[in-house]
Amino acid sequence: MLHPSYTDLMQVVNEQADEGEHPVIQSRYSIVMATSKRARQIIAGEKPLVDGNEKKYLSLAIDELYNKKIHIIADEDSQENN
């Protein structure tokens, strides 16, 4: 089981949106895509922004997102199409 949950991650990410704006994350798919992209960056050599020498790359990416070390930026093209 994923800890924190998808719901918790979505709440953390959407806290960054200003009132009246569309939520940055609207689905689990967006969380999966964002964390997998960050995990690939760590694999490619970027330094993790959280402690966790024994953790897997995806777990590091999830921890970074949950601890607000990284931010997801909404894709402008997808916002215009909604």
C-alpha distances in whole Angstrom, upper triangle without the diagonal:
4,6,9,8,10,13,13,14,16,18,19,20,22,24,26,27,31,32,33,31,28,25,24,21,21,18,14,16,18,15,14,18,18,16,17,20,20,18,21,23,22,23,26,27,26,26,22,23,21,21,19,21,18,15,14,16,13,12,15,16,13,14,18,17,16,19,21,22,22,23,23,26,27,29,32,33,30,31,34,34,32
4,6,6,8,11,11,10,13,15,15,16,19,20,22,24,28,29,30,28,26,22,21,18,18,16,12,14,15,12,11,15,15,12,14,17,17,15,18,20,19,20,23,24,23,23,19,20,18,18,16,19,17,13,13,14,11,9,12,12,9,11,14,13,12,15,17,19,19,19,19,23,23,25,29,30,27,28,32,31,29
3,5,8,10,9,9,13,14,13,15,18,19,21,23,26,27,29,27,25,22,20,18,19,17,14,16,17,13,13,17,16,13,15,18,17,16,20,21,20,21,24,25,23,22,18,18,16,16,15,18,16,13,13,14,12,9,12,12,9,9,13,12,10,13,15,17,17,18,19,22,24,26,29,31,28,29,32,32,30
4,7,8,6,7,10,11,10,13,15,16,18,20,23,24,26,25,23,19,18,16,17,15,13,15,15,12,13,16,15,13,15,18,17,16,20,21,20,22,25,25,23,22,18,17,15,16,16,19,18,15,15,15,13,10,12,12,8,8,11,10,8,11,13,15,16,16,17,20,21,24,27,29,26,27,30,30,29
4,5,5,6,9,10,11,13,14,16,18,20,23,24,25,23,21,18,17,14,14,13,10,13,14,11,12,15,15,13,16,18,18,17,21,22,22,23,26,27,25,24,21,20,18,20,19,22,21,17,17,17,14,12,15,14,10,11,14,12,10,13,15,17,17,17,17,20,21,23,26,28,25,25,29,28,26
4,5,5,6,9,10,11,12,14,16,17,21,22,22,21,18,15,14,11,11,9,6,10,10,7,9,12,12,11,14,16,16,17,20,21,21,23,25,26,24,24,21,20,19,21,20,23,22,19,18,17,14,13,15,13,10,12,14,11,10,14,15,17,16,15,14,17,17,20,23,24,21,21,25,25,23
4,5,5,6,9,10,10,12,15,16,19,19,20,19,17,13,13,10,10,9,8,12,12,10,12,15,15,14,17,19,19,20,23,24,24,26,28,29,27,27,23,22,21,23,23,26,25,22,21,21,17,16,18,16,13,14,16,13,11,15,15,18,17,16,15,18,18,20,23,25,21,21,25,25,22
4,5,5,6,9,10,11,14,15,18,19,20,19,18,14,14,12,13,12,11,14,13,11,13,16,15,14,17,19,18,19,22,23,23,25,27,28,25,24,21,19,18,20,20,24,23,20,20,19,16,15,16,15,11,12,13,11,8,11,12,15,15,15,15,18,18,21,24,26,23,23,26,27,24
4,5,5,6,9,10,12,14,17,18,20,18,16,12,11,9,11,11,9,12,11,8,10,13,11,10,14,15,14,16,19,19,19,22,24,24,22,21,18,17,16,18,19,22,22,18,18,17,14,13,13,11,8,10,11,7,6,10,10,13,12,11,11,14,15,18,21,23,20,20,24,24,22
4,5,5,6,9,11,11,15,16,17,15,13,9,9,6,8,8,8,11,9,7,11,13,11,12,15,16,16,18,20,21,22,24,26,27,24,24,21,19,19,22,22,25,25,22,21,20,16,16,17,14,11,13,13,10,9,12,12,15,13,12,10,13,13,16,19,20,18,17,21,21,19
4,6,5,6,9,10,13,14,15,14,13,9,10,9,10,11,11,14,13,11,14,16,15,15,18,19,19,20,23,24,24,26,28,29,26,25,22,20,20,22,23,27,27,23,23,22,19,18,18,16,13,14,14,11,9,12,11,15,14,13,12,15,15,18,20,23,20,19,23,23,21
4,6,5,8,10,13,14,17,15,14,11,10,10,12,13,13,16,13,11,14,16,13,14,17,18,16,18,22,21,21,24,26,26,23,22,19,17,16,19,20,24,24,21,21,20,17,16,16,14,11,11,11,8,6,8,8,11,11,10,11,13,14,18,20,23,21,20,23,24,22
4,5,6,8,12,13,15,13,12,8,7,7,10,11,12,14,11,9,13,13,11,12,15,16,15,17,20,19,20,23,24,24,21,21,18,16,17,20,21,24,25,22,21,19,17,16,16,13,11,12,11,8,8,10,8,11,9,7,7,10,11,14,17,19,17,16,20,21,19
4,5,5,9,10,12,10,9,5,6,6,9,11,13,15,12,11,15,16,13,15,18,18,18,20,23,23,23,26,27,28,25,25,22,20,21,24,25,28,29,25,25,23,20,20,20,17,15,16,15,11,11,13,11,14,13,10,9,10,10,14,16,18,16,15,18,20,17
4,6,8,9,12,11,11,8,9,10,12,15,16,18,15,14,18,19,16,17,21,21,20,22,25,24,25,28,29,29,26,25,22,20,20,23,25,28,29,26,26,24,22,21,21,18,16,16,15,12,11,12,10,14,13,11,11,13,13,17,18,21,20,18,21,23,21
4,6,9,12,10,11,9,8,10,13,16,17,19,15,15,18,18,15,17,20,20,18,21,24,22,23,27,27,27,24,24,21,19,20,23,25,28,29,26,26,24,22,22,20,18,17,17,15,12,12,13,9,12,11,8,9,10,11,15,16,19,18,16,19,21,20
4,6,8,6,7,6,7,10,12,15,17,18,15,15,19,19,16,19,22,21,20,24,25,24,26,29,29,30,27,27,24,22,23,27,28,31,33,29,29,27,24,24,23,20,19,20,18,15,15,16,13,16,14,11,10,10,10,13,14,17,16,13,16,19,17
4,6,6,8,9,10,13,15,18,21,22,19,19,23,22,20,22,25,25,24,27,29,28,29,32,33,33,30,30,28,25,26,30,31,35,36,33,33,30,28,28,27,24,23,23,21,18,18,19,16,19,17,14,14,13,13,16,16,19,18,15,17,20,18
4,6,8,9,12,14,15,19,21,23,20,21,25,25,23,25,28,27,27,30,32,31,32,35,36,36,33,33,31,28,29,32,34,37,38,35,35,33,30,30,29,27,25,25,24,21,20,21,19,22,20,17,17,16,15,18,18,21,19,16,18,20,18
4,7,9,12,14,15,18,21,23,20,21,25,25,23,26,28,28,28,31,33,32,34,37,37,38,34,35,33,30,31,35,36,39,40,37,36,34,31,32,31,28,26,27,26,23,23,24,21,24,22,19,18,16,15,17,16,19,17,14,16,18,15
4,6,9,11,12,16,19,20,17,18,22,21,20,23,25,24,25,28,29,29,31,33,34,34,31,32,30,28,29,33,34,37,38,35,34,31,29,29,29,25,24,25,24,20,21,22,19,22,20,16,15,13,11,14,13,15,14,10,13,15,13
4,6,9,9,12,16,16,14,16,19,18,17,20,23,22,23,26,27,27,29,31,32,33,30,31,29,27,28,32,33,36,36,33,32,29,27,27,27,24,22,24,23,19,20,22,19,21,19,15,13,12,9,12,11,13,11,8,11,13,10
4,5,6,10,13,14,11,12,16,16,15,17,20,20,20,23,25,25,26,29,30,31,28,28,26,24,25,28,29,32,33,29,28,26,23,24,24,20,19,20,19,16,16,18,16,19,16,13,11,11,9,12,13,15,12,10,14,15,12
4,7,9,12,12,9,10,14,13,11,14,17,16,17,20,21,21,23,25,26,27,24,25,23,21,23,26,27,30,30,27,26,23,20,21,21,17,16,18,17,13,14,16,14,16,13,10,7,7,5,9,11,13,11,9,13,14,13
4,6,8,9,6,7,11,11,10,12,15,15,16,18,20,20,22,24,25,26,24,25,22,21,22,25,26,28,29,25,24,21,18,19,19,16,14,17,16,12,13,16,14,16,14,11,8,9,8,10,13,14,12,11,15,15,13
4,7,8,7,9,12,12,12,15,17,17,19,21,22,23,25,27,28,29,27,28,26,25,25,28,28,31,31,27,26,24,20,21,22,19,17,19,19,15,16,19,18,20,17,15,12,13,10,12,14,15,12,11,15,14,12
4,5,6,7,9,10,11,13,15,16,17,19,21,22,24,25,27,28,27,27,25,24,25,27,27,30,29,25,23,22,18,19,21,17,15,18,19,15,16,19,18,20,18,16,13,14,12,14,16,17,13,14,17,16,14
4,5,5,6,9,10,11,12,14,16,16,18,20,21,22,24,26,25,25,23,23,22,25,24,27,26,22,20,19,15,16,18,15,13,16,17,14,14,18,18,19,17,16,13,15,14,16,19,19,16,17,20,19,18
4,5,5,6,9,10,10,12,14,15,16,18,20,21,23,25,23,25,22,23,23,26,25,27,26,22,20,18,15,16,18,15,14,17,18,15,16,20,19,20,17,16,13,15,13,14,17,17,14,16,19,18,17
4,5,5,6,9,10,11,12,14,15,17,19,20,21,23,21,23,21,21,21,24,24,26,26,22,20,18,14,16,17,14,13,16,15,12,14,17,16,17,14,12,9,11,10,11,14,15,12,13,17,16,15
4,5,5,6,8,10,11,12,14,15,17,18,20,22,20,20,18,18,18,21,20,23,23,19,17,15,11,13,14,10,9,12,12,9,11,14,13,15,12,11,9,12,12,13,17,18,15,16,20,20,19
4,6,5,6,8,10,10,12,14,15,16,18,20,19,20,18,18,19,21,20,22,21,17,15,13,10,12,13,10,9,13,13,11,13,16,16,17,14,14,12,14,14,15,19,19,17,19,22,21,21
4,6,5,6,9,10,11,12,14,15,17,19,18,19,18,18,19,22,21,23,23,19,16,14,11,14,14,11,11,15,14,12,15,18,17,17,14,13,10,12,12,12,16,16,14,17,20,19,19
4,6,5,6,9,10,11,13,14,16,17,15,17,15,15,16,19,19,21,21,18,16,13,10,12,12,9,9,12,11,9,12,14,13,13,10,9,7,10,11,12,15,16,15,16,20,20,20
4,5,5,6,9,10,11,12,14,16,14,15,12,13,14,16,16,18,18,14,12,9,7,9,9,5,6,9,9,8,10,13,13,12,10,10,9,13,14,15,19,20,19,20,23,24,23
4,5,5,6,9,10,10,12,14,14,15,14,15,16,18,17,18,18,15,12,9,6,10,10,7,9,12,12,11,14,16,16,15,13,14,12,15,16,16,20,21,19,21,24,24,24
4,5,5,6,9,10,11,13,12,14,13,15,16,19,18,19,20,17,14,10,9,12,12,9,11,14,12,12,15,17,16,15,12,12,11,13,14,14,18,19,18,20,23,23,23
4,5,5,6,9,10,11,9,11,9,11,13,15,15,16,17,14,12,8,8,10,9,6,9,11,9,9,13,14,13,11,9,10,10,13,15,16,20,21,20,22,25,25,26
4,5,5,6,9,10,9,11,9,12,13,14,13,14,14,11,9,5,5,8,7,5,9,11,10,11,14,15,15,14,12,14,14,16,19,19,23,24,23,25,28,28,28
4,5,5,6,9,9,11,11,14,16,17,16,16,17,14,11,8,8,12,11,9,12,15,13,14,17,19,18,16,14,16,15,17,19,19,23,23,23,25,28,28,29
4,5,5,7,6,9,9,12,14,16,16,16,17,15,13,9,10,13,11,9,13,14,12,14,17,18,17,14,12,14,14,16,19,19,22,23,23,25,28,28,29
4,5,5,5,6,6,10,11,13,12,12,14,12,10,7,9,11,9,8,12,13,11,13,16,16,16,14,12,15,16,18,21,22,25,26,26,28,31,31,32
4,5,7,9,10,13,15,15,14,13,14,12,10,7,10,12,11,11,14,15,14,16,19,20,20,17,16,19,19,21,24,24,27,28,28,30,32,33,33
4,6,9,11,14,16,18,17,16,17,16,14,11,13,16,14,13,17,18,16,18,21,22,21,18,17,19,19,21,23,23,26,27,27,29,32,32,33
4,6,9,12,14,15,15,14,16,15,14,11,14,16,13,13,17,17,16,18,21,21,20,17,16,19,20,22,25,25,28,29,29,31,34,35,36
4,6,9,12,14,14,14,16,15,14,11,13,15,12,11,15,15,13,15,18,18,17,14,13,16,17,19,22,23,26,27,28,29,32,33,33
4,6,9,10,11,11,14,13,13,11,13,14,10,11,14,13,11,14,17,16,16,12,12,16,18,20,23,25,28,30,30,31,34,35,35
4,6,7,8,9,12,11,11,9,11,11,7,8,11,10,8,11,13,12,13,10,10,14,16,19,22,24,27,29,28,29,33,34,34
4,7,9,11,14,13,14,12,13,12,8,9,11,9,6,10,12,10,10,6,8,12,15,18,21,23,26,29,28,29,32,33,33
4,6,9,12,10,12,11,12,10,7,9,10,7,6,10,10,8,10,8,10,14,17,20,23,25,28,31,30,30,34,35,34
4,6,9,9,12,12,13,11,8,11,12,9,9,13,13,11,14,12,14,18,20,24,27,29,32,34,33,34,37,38,38
4,5,5,8,9,11,9,7,11,12,9,11,14,14,13,16,14,16,19,21,25,28,30,33,35,34,35,38,39,38
4,6,8,10,13,11,9,13,14,13,14,17,17,17,19,17,18,22,24,27,30,32,35,37,36,37,40,41,41
4,7,9,12,10,10,13,14,13,15,18,18,18,21,19,20,23,25,28,31,33,36,38,36,38,41,41,41
4,6,8,6,6,10,11,10,12,15,15,15,18,16,17,20,22,25,28,29,33,34,33,34,38,38,37
4,6,5,6,9,10,11,12,15,15,16,18,17,17,20,21,24,26,27,31,32,31,32,36,35,35
4,5,5,6,9,10,11,13,14,15,17,15,14,17,18,21,23,24,28,29,28,29,32,33,32
4,5,5,6,9,10,11,12,14,15,14,13,16,16,19,21,22,26,27,25,27,30,30,30
4,5,5,6,9,10,10,12,14,14,14,16,17,20,22,24,28,29,27,28,32,32,31
4,5,5,6,9,10,10,12,11,11,14,15,19,21,23,27,28,27,28,32,32,32
4,5,5,6,9,10,11,9,9,11,12,15,18,19,23,25,23,24,28,28,28
4,5,5,6,9,10,10,10,11,12,16,18,20,23,25,23,24,28,28,27
4,5,5,6,8,8,9,12,14,17,20,22,26,28,26,26,30,31,30
4,6,5,6,5,6,9,11,15,18,20,23,25,24,25,28,29,28
4,5,5,6,5,7,8,12,15,17,20,23,21,21,25,26,25
4,5,8,8,10,11,15,17,20,23,25,24,23,27,28,27
4,6,8,10,13,16,19,22,25,27,26,25,29,30,29
4,5,7,10,13,16,19,21,24,23,22,26,28,26
4,7,10,13,16,19,22,25,24,24,27,29,28
4,7,10,13,16,18,21,20,21,24,25,25
4,6,10,12,15,18,17,17,20,22,22
4,6,9,12,15,14,14,17,19,18
4,6,9,12,11,11,14,16,16
4,6,9,8,7,11,12,12
4,6,6,7,9,10,11
4,6,5,6,9,10
4,5,5,6,9
4,5,5,7
4,5,5
4,6
4
